[in-house]
């Protein structure tokens, strides 16, 4: 059947066609390759050190680190380098890794300043949760993974393949767990293509309108605790994939939400199997000082369960930025619900509820 299917490419995507391009990669495409890893040079690190020191000399309050601008954080050669990495994430393969942020000699405040400052060269950051954390903390803080309002990044439980609520997600590793916590990612475009080839009726189901996403208690003023969010979104020559099965399943607790159909359950089963398959999945254990960048429209990511260290200061800890780059695709209207009410390129994404006050903290809470 695959030979009968039309093909198309980003910018001119036709619905229900096989999408070709660098974002539609498979695991075999990257076997033995390291060209997706970008290593900071000594000159880059020296610029980062100088920019961090400049902010510290001005006595910037920790809570207001997110108010630092590019003019406050000059990176003459590192800045263009970071922009180049971002461009590959936006318009190329959809993922990248940066190695060499000196977290081993930075204290937590210096690390937050450095990470925020680097993010300024990727785009505009947005709030990670209803508390207004502009730098998110990925750490087990003892929340119950089975509770309906728990977001799994605050637990030690495995996180299944999903996208985040922003154009780009970046993760800076500070410390690893005693065991587990493996990062995995796959191309949602390749998942789309495989489903289209092998189960086209499920591709139609995933593009249908009746998928409902639970807000997990992070409800903006005047909104319901759920919203409609299809998985395959064809819009203006692009395919944007938004997937998180635990949010779809959780929406079933609301009587007003239509019941998931047999085809939808089957579509989630097949989608999960493909995303996690050896054919489509890459695995990598992030190390301290490494930053992973992923395009949420074309990539999925997951994390395995982990066992942490006993001492609280030694426990697994990553920082997260949700980024809206200055150049990106247009998105359909349904994305306003998951992108903080805005579809404006360069100014969208994140979670905003009544009382949210944007700020930076140095520890998970």
C-alpha positions in Angstrom: 0.0 0.0 0.0 2.9 2.4 0.7 3.6 2.7 -3.0 0.1 4.1 -3.5 0.5 6.9 -1.0 1.5 10.3 -2.1 4.5 12.1 -0.5 4.8 15.7 0.6 7.3 17.9 2.5 7.2 20.4 5.3 5.6 23.7 4.1 3.6 21.9 1.5 2.2 19.0 3.5 -1.0 17.5 2.2 -3.2 15.6 4.7 -2.7 11.9 4.8 0.4 11.8 2.8 3.8 10.3 3.7 5.9 13.3 4.9 9.5 13.3 3.8 12.3 15.4 5.2 15.0 15.4 8.0 12.3 15.5 10.7 11.0 12.1 9.5 14.0 10.2 10.7 14.3 6.6 12.1 16.7 5.1 14.5 18.7 3.5 11.7 19.4 7.0 10.3 21.3 7.9 13.4 23.1 4.7 14.2 26.7 5.6 15.1 26.1 9.3 14.3 27.1 12.1 16.7 26.4 15.1 14.4 23.4 16.0 16.6 25.8 16.7 19.5 27.2 20.2 19.8 30.1 20.7 22.1 30.8 24.1 23.6 34.3 25.4 23.0 36.5 27.0 25.7 35.8 30.4 24.1 32.0 29.7 24.3 32.3 28.8 28.0 34.4 31.9 28.7 31.7 34.1 27.2 29.1 32.3 29.3 31.2 32.8 32.4 31.6 36.5 31.6 27.8 37.0 31.0 26.9 35.2 34.3 29.5 37.3 36.2 28.0 40.5 34.6 24.5 39.7 35.9 25.8 38.8 39.3 27.7 42.1 39.6 24.4 43.9 39.1 22.9 42.0 42.0 19.9 40.7 40.0 17.2 39.2 42.4 16.9 35.4 41.9 13.1 35.7 41.6 13.6 38.1 38.6 16.2 36.1 36.7 13.5 35.8 34.0 13.6 39.5 33.4 17.2 39.4 32.1 17.3 40.3 28.4 19.7 39.6 25.6 21.3 43.0 26.1 22.0 42.1 29.7 23.6 38.8 28.6 25.9 39.3 25.6 27.3 36.2 23.9 29.2 37.5 20.9 30.1 34.1 19.4 28.1 31.7 21.6 24.8 33.5 20.8 24.9 32.8 17.0 26.1 29.3 17.7 23.0 28.7 20.0 20.8 30.2 17.3 22.2 27.8 14.8 21.4 24.8 17.0 17.8 26.2 17.5 17.4 26.5 13.7 18.2 22.8 13.2 15.6 22.0 15.9 13.0 24.2 14.2 13.6 23.5 10.5 15.8 20.4 10.4 15.9 17.1 12.2 14.0 18.5 15.2 16.4 17.5 18.0 19.8 18.5 19.3 22.1 18.2 22.3 24.5 20.8 23.7 27.4 19.6 25.8 29.7 21.5 28.1 27.7 23.8 30.4 29.9 24.0 33.5 27.3 23.1 36.1 30.0 21.3 38.1 31.5 24.7 39.1 28.5 26.9 39.0 26.3 27.2 42.0 22.5 26.8 41.5 21.9 30.5 41.0 24.7 30.8 38.5 23.4 27.8 36.6 19.9 29.3 36.4 21.3 32.6 35.1 23.4 30.8 32.5 20.5 28.6 31.4 18.1 31.5 31.1 20.7 33.6 29.3 21.3 30.8 26.7 17.5 30.5 26.3 17.3 34.1 25.3 19.1 33.1 22.0 16.5 30.5 21.3 13.4 32.6 21.8 10.9 33.6 24.4 10.4 31.4 27.4 7.0 30.7 29.1 5.6 29.5 32.4 6.1 25.8 33.1 3.1 25.5 35.5 0.4 27.3 37.3 2.9 28.5 39.9 4.6 30.6 37.2 8.0 28.8 37.2 9.8 30.3 34.2 12.6 27.7 34.7 11.0 24.4 35.4 12.4 21.8 37.8 12.3 18.2 36.7 12.6 16.4 40.1 10.8 13.9 42.2 9.2 15.9 45.0 7.1 13.0 46.3 3.9 13.6 44.4 1.6 10.7 43.8 1.8 9.6 40.1 -1.7 8.3 40.2 -3.3 11.5 41.4 -5.3 13.3 38.7 -3.6 16.6 39.1 0.0 15.3 39.3 2.3 16.1 36.5 4.7 13.2 36.1 7.8 15.4 35.9 7.5 15.9 39.7 7.6 12.1 40.4 10.0 9.2 39.8 7.5 7.4 37.6 8.1 6.7 33.9 6.9 9.4 31.5 5.4 7.9 28.4 6.0 9.5 25.0 4.4 12.9 24.8 4.9 16.5 23.7 5.1 19.6 25.9 3.0 22.9 25.8 5.5 25.0 23.8 7.2 25.0 20.4 10.5 23.8 21.8 11.4 22.1 25.1 14.9 22.2 26.4 16.3 20.2 29.4 19.5 20.9 31.2 20.8 18.0 33.3 22.2 18.9 36.7 22.3 15.5 38.4 21.4 11.9 37.5 19.5 9.4 39.6 21.1 6.4 41.2 19.6 4.3 38.4 17.1 4.8 35.6 15.9 8.1 34.2 16.9 7.2 30.6 15.8 9.8 28.0 14.2 8.6 24.8 12.8 10.4 21.8 11.3 9.6 18.4 10.0 11.4 15.4 6.2 12.0 15.6 6.3 12.5 11.8 7.7 9.0 11.4 5.0 7.6 13.7 2.4 9.4 11.5 4.0 7.9 8.4 4.0 4.4 9.8 0.4 4.6 10.9 -0.6 5.9 7.5 1.1 3.0 5.8 -0.1 0.2 8.0 -3.4 1.4 9.5 -4.8 4.4 7.6 -8.2 4.2 9.5 -6.2 5.0 12.7 -4.6 7.9 11.0 -8.0 9.3 10.3 -9.0 8.7 13.9 -6.0 10.6 15.2 -6.8 13.5 12.9 -10.4 13.6 14.1 -11.7 16.4 16.3 -12.9 14.3 19.3 -9.8 14.1 21.4 -10.0 15.8 24.8 -7.1 16.9 26.9 -7.3 17.2 30.7 -5.9 20.3 32.2 -4.8 18.5 35.5 -6.2 21.3 37.6 -4.3 24.1 35.8 -7.4 25.9 34.5 -7.3 29.4 33.1 -10.1 31.8 34.0 -13.4 31.1 32.2 -12.2 27.8 30.9 -13.4 24.2 31.4 -11.1 21.6 33.0 -10.5 20.0 29.6 -10.3 21.1 25.9 -10.4 19.6 22.5 -6.9 18.7 21.0 -6.5 16.4 18.0 -3.3 14.4 17.6 -2.6 14.9 13.9 -3.1 18.6 13.0 -2.8 19.5 9.3 -2.6 23.3 8.9 -1.2 25.5 6.2 1.2 23.0 4.7 2.4 21.6 8.1 1.7 18.6 10.2 1.9 19.3 13.9 1.5 16.4 16.2 0.3 16.8 19.8 0.2 13.6 21.9 -0.1 12.6 25.5 -2.2 9.6 26.1 -2.4 10.1 29.9 -4.0 13.5 29.4 -6.5 12.0 26.9 -7.4 9.1 29.2 -7.7 11.4 32.2 -10.2 13.6 30.4 -12.6 10.6 30.7 -13.2 11.6 34.4 -15.4 14.4 33.2 -19.0 13.4 32.4 -19.2 16.1 29.7 -16.4 14.6 27.7 -17.4 12.0 25.0 -16.2 8.5 25.7 -13.2 7.4 23.8 -14.0 5.0 20.9 -12.6 1.6 20.1 -10.6 3.2 17.3 -9.2 5.8 19.6 -8.0 3.3 22.1 -6.5 1.2 19.3 -4.8 4.3 17.8 -3.2 5.1 21.2 -2.0 1.6 21.5 -0.4 1.6 18.1 1.0 5.1 18.5 2.7 4.2 21.8 4.1 1.0 20.3 5.6 2.8 17.3 7.0 5.7 19.3 8.8 3.3 21.7 9.9 0.8 19.0 13.5 0.0 18.3 12.9 1.1 14.7 11.9 4.7 15.6 13.4 5.3 19.1 16.7 6.9 20.2 17.9 6.6 23.8 20.4 8.7 25.7 21.3 9.2 29.3 21.7 12.9 29.7 24.8 13.9 31.7 25.3 16.9 33.9 26.0 20.0 31.8 24.2 18.7 28.8 21.1 20.3 27.3 18.6 18.4 25.1 16.4 20.5 22.7 13.3 19.1 21.0 10.7 20.4 18.6 7.3 19.6 20.1 5.6 19.6 16.7 7.8 16.9 15.1 9.3 15.0 18.1 8.1 13.0 21.0 10.0 12.4 24.2 9.8 10.0 27.2 11.7 9.1 30.4 12.1 5.8 32.1 11.3 5.3 35.8 14.2 6.0 38.1 15.5 5.2 41.6 17.0 8.2 43.3 19.7 8.8 45.9 18.8 9.0 49.6 20.3 12.4 50.2 18.1 15.2 48.8 21.0 17.2 47.4 22.2 14.3 45.4 18.9 13.5 43.7 18.1 13.6 40.0 17.5 17.1 38.8 17.0 18.7 35.4 16.0 22.3 34.5 13.5 23.0 31.8 12.8 25.9 29.5 9.7 26.1 27.2 10.6 28.2 24.2 8.7 30.1 21.5 11.3 30.8 18.8 11.0 33.9 16.6 10.4 31.9 13.4 8.0 28.9 13.5 5.0 27.5 11.8 1.5 28.8 12.1 -0.7 26.7 14.3 -4.5 25.9 14.1 -6.9 27.6 16.5 -7.1 24.5 18.8 -3.5 25.1 19.9 -4.5 28.3 21.7 -5.9 26.1 24.5 -2.6 24.4 25.1 -0.4 27.3 24.3 -1.5 29.7 27.0 -4.2 31.4 24.9 -1.9 32.7 22.2 -1.1 31.6 18.6 1.4 34.4 17.9 4.7 33.1 16.6 7.4 34.0 19.1 4.9 34.7 21.9 3.0 31.5 22.7 3.1 28.5 24.9 3.1 27.8 28.6 0.5 27.6 31.4 -1.3 30.6 32.7 -4.1 30.5 35.3 -5.6 33.1 37.6 -3.1 34.3 40.1 0.0 33.0 38.1 3.0 35.2 38.9 6.0 34.5 36.7 9.2 34.0 38.6 12.3 31.9 39.0 13.1 29.5 41.9 16.3 27.6 42.5 14.6 24.4 43.8 11.6 22.3 42.9 8.4 23.0 44.8 
